[in-house]
Amino acid sequence: MTAPMPAGAQSTDPLTAGPATASALDDEAPFLAENNTAMDRMMSGMAVKPTGDVDADFTAMMIPHHQGAIDMALAELRYGKNEQLRRIAQEIIVEQQQEIAAMRMALGQPLPPSAPVPTQVPPQSPASQTSPSPMHMHMHMKEGQSR
C-alpha cells in the first residue's frame, strides 16, 4: 500500500501523473531513451575480463566509461535547454576525448581517426529525431564564429 501524496504533489508515474507531468515526461522521453542507451553501452563496455595487466584492464574499463560520459553529454546538447549545462556538456566531450586519447597513447594503442568534435549539436525539436549532419554542424560552428 502506498502512502497518500501530499496536496499539490504530482506523481512521476506516467499512469497516475497529472496532464502537465505526463506531458513533461513525454517531452523528455527521447532524452531518456538516448541516455539509457548510453548507460547500457557504457556498463556493457566496462565489463572486462581481467587480463593480468592492470594498466590494460584499467584503460579497457575507463575508455567505455569516458565514452559513456561523451554520449550522455551529446544527449544534453540535443535536448537540454540550460545554456550553462550545455556548455558543461561541451567541455565534457572535449575533455573525455582527450583523456581517451591519452590513455590509448600511454599504452601504445593506435588513436581513432580524427573527427570533428561534436560540441555544437543544436537542440532537437520533437518532430526531428535525427542527428545533424557533419556539414550542418560545421556550418553551425562557422555561423557562431562569425558573430
Legacy VTK file of the C-alpha trace (Angstrom):
# vtk DataFile Version 3.0
C-alpha trace
ASCII
DATASET POLYDATA
POINTS 147 float
0.000 0.000 0.000
1.408 3.412 -0.910
1.151 6.473 1.265
-1.150 9.235 0.064
0.594 12.013 -1.827
0.743 15.434 -0.167
-1.654 18.032 -1.539
-0.259 19.688 -4.650
2.310 16.937 -5.326
2.301 15.218 -8.702
3.280 11.621 -9.349
6.173 10.816 -11.668
4.406 7.593 -12.663
3.011 8.285 -16.172
-0.088 6.225 -15.352
-1.028 8.345 -12.336
0.646 11.627 -13.254
-1.371 14.726 -13.977
-1.541 16.063 -17.541
1.305 18.551 -17.075
3.651 15.914 -15.629
2.721 13.324 -18.259
3.394 15.876 -20.991
6.789 16.744 -19.492
7.678 13.045 -19.347
6.613 12.626 -22.985
8.829 15.576 -23.951
11.751 14.047 -22.063
11.294 10.527 -23.478
13.788 10.902 -26.374
16.474 12.206 -23.989
15.811 9.413 -21.500
15.939 6.768 -24.229
19.235 8.109 -25.600
20.697 8.415 -22.110
19.617 4.868 -21.186
21.217 3.535 -24.374
24.452 5.354 -23.495
24.392 3.961 -19.944
23.708 0.400 -21.130
26.522 0.598 -23.716
28.904 2.029 -21.082
28.099 -0.621 -18.457
28.454 -3.405 -21.012
31.778 -1.997 -22.228
33.126 -1.748 -18.696
32.525 -5.463 -18.026
36.085 -6.503 -18.832
37.593 -9.908 -18.172
40.841 -9.343 -16.241
43.967 -9.978 -18.287
46.574 -9.772 -15.530
47.752 -6.407 -16.888
46.418 -3.768 -14.505
47.129 -0.911 -16.908
45.381 -2.587 -19.845
42.422 -3.599 -17.675
42.137 -0.080 -16.219
42.036 1.537 -19.647
39.729 -1.158 -21.033
37.214 -0.167 -18.336
37.848 3.566 -18.323
37.552 4.152 -22.063
33.913 2.937 -22.206
33.267 4.951 -19.029
34.594 8.116 -20.687
32.723 7.340 -23.925
29.545 6.983 -21.856
30.108 10.487 -20.490
30.548 11.749 -24.064
27.343 10.046 -25.201
25.370 11.460 -22.254
26.786 14.934 -22.892
25.682 14.668 -26.530
22.165 13.856 -25.316
22.258 17.001 -23.166
23.322 19.031 -26.204
20.498 17.571 -28.293
17.706 18.009 -25.773
18.862 20.332 -22.969
17.949 23.982 -22.874
20.039 25.352 -19.985
22.973 27.142 -21.613
25.276 26.632 -18.613
24.665 22.882 -18.667
25.039 22.752 -22.451
28.441 24.472 -22.102
29.470 21.967 -19.419
28.375 19.156 -21.755
30.591 20.621 -24.495
33.539 20.690 -22.096
32.862 17.089 -21.018
33.022 15.943 -24.640
36.356 17.621 -25.326
37.942 16.593 -22.013
36.799 12.978 -22.184
38.004 12.618 -25.781
41.392 13.969 -24.715
41.581 11.531 -21.799
40.657 8.589 -24.033
43.429 9.596 -26.449
45.939 9.986 -23.581
45.110 6.515 -22.224
45.489 4.916 -25.648
48.806 6.697 -26.236
50.097 5.634 -22.799
49.565 2.008 -23.793
50.881 2.496 -27.328
47.458 1.834 -28.829
46.512 3.478 -32.123
44.314 6.527 -31.937
40.991 6.515 -33.736
40.820 8.550 -36.965
40.403 12.269 -36.495
36.835 13.517 -36.477
35.236 16.850 -35.661
34.391 17.316 -32.008
30.584 17.158 -31.846
30.113 20.024 -29.406
27.776 22.184 -31.487
24.738 19.914 -31.559
21.649 22.138 -31.821
18.700 21.293 -29.549
16.472 18.763 -31.246
12.849 19.530 -31.933
10.330 16.792 -31.113
9.497 16.434 -34.839
13.129 15.707 -35.784
14.896 12.841 -34.056
17.971 12.527 -36.278
21.430 13.896 -35.604
22.601 16.860 -37.642
24.950 16.068 -40.477
28.645 16.856 -40.022
28.258 19.587 -42.665
25.384 21.157 -40.707
27.466 21.054 -37.517
30.413 22.626 -39.349
28.181 25.364 -40.779
26.642 25.956 -37.341
30.108 26.347 -35.816
31.153 28.773 -38.564
27.996 30.852 -38.031
28.738 31.044 -34.315
32.296 32.220 -35.016
31.279 34.978 -37.409
29.082 36.805 -34.896
LINES 1 148
147 0 1 2 3 4 5 6 7 8 9 10 11 12 13 14 15 16 17 18 19 20 21 22 23 24 25 26 27 28 29 30 31 32 33 34 35 36 37 38 39 40 41 42 43 44 45 46 47 48 49 50 51 52 53 54 55 56 57 58 59 60 61 62 63 64 65 66 67 68 69 70 71 72 73 74 75 76 77 78 79 80 81 82 83 84 85 86 87 88 89 90 91 92 93 94 95 96 97 98 99 100 101 102 103 104 105 106 107 108 109 110 111 112 113 114 115 116 117 118 119 120 121 122 123 124 125 126 127 128 129 130 131 132 133 134 135 136 137 138 139 140 141 142 143 144 145 146
